[in-house]
Amino acid sequence: MIKLRGHHVLCILGYTGWGGSPDFIDNMTKIADELTENKSTQLVLIDGADDVCAKCEWQKGSDCVHESPPKIQDDKVIKYFGLEIGKTYSYDEAEKLIRSKINIENFTDICGTCDANPAICKMAWNI
């Protein structure tokens, strides 16, 4: 089972292989590939550092030292898409929940300050 924080669920759905250090990209690609190639793969939504964070250059122990705390993005994903911390979803289920509710307004609110290029993700989402 893959552990993901709220905004990483959204990131994986729009992931294009761009953003972060080489170690981060390799890890993110591995996780994204596992989920997208087998949509029944289970993920659990967690509050805090997850499997993606494990290779992030901003992760120091269990803390994120990024100037724009990812917790803010996590909370917005949970609010907009009705996800629950601690709940297990199949990737397919999480994708359907998000795709049914994503729009340019909530995407911009969640992703507008991201260090990765939101324009690339926006194109991947086709919004």
Secondary structure, DSSP 8 states (H G I E B T S, - for coil): -EEEEHHHHHHHHT--S-SS-HHHHHHHHHHHHHHHH-TT-EEEEESS--TTGGG-TTEETTEE--SS-HHHHHHHHHHHHT--TT-EEEHHHHHHHHHTT--HHHHHHHHTT-SS-HHHHHHHHT-
